[in-house]
C-alpha cells in the first residue's frame, strides 16, 4: 500500500488503541468513508470505566481530506477500501 503520508499511515495503524486513530470503510450507502476516531481507553476496556456522569469513551468524525498532507482520500484510497477496512473498530448504533 502506498500511503498518502507517514502521519496518515501511523494513525491508521493506531486505530483501536487509546488516542487518535484513522478508520477506513464504507458508509450505509456503500460509499467510501474515512473516520478519525478518538478513544479514551483501548478497545475492549470500555466496560472497566466507571463514572457518575455520562462520558464519551469513543468519538468518530468523518473527513474527506488528509489532515496532515491535504490529499483527497477517496482519490488516493478509493480502490483499496475493502482491503483497508477493519471490522469492529467503528462506533455502531443498534
Steps between C-alpha positions, in 0.01 A plus 500: 500500500630844410389738775427867437740596782676342801263666749188349340662154500601538864152600618344221290723251682405657838124436458344303785751625754463788744533835322444593136461249218389500137232261374423422138180332387165558337196699607142367508470560124821310424703811420858537627519654847800629693472552874722652766430324826596602852497232772529585868603138572624208289236296315354238731558697821182712467308302762773558762438877504263609776361853519221678685446728199460415130829497309597418142759225485510493118434783255488458119525789253486450121741690275581518127851646484811391685549742792878458474574526125170623351446224244147404401461161669245344265729565201802364687345191669170446314613181325631353827205561735415132549858395579545790747173435686539357852180365652399594852684831542230747397218605733180316416150588610258215558 
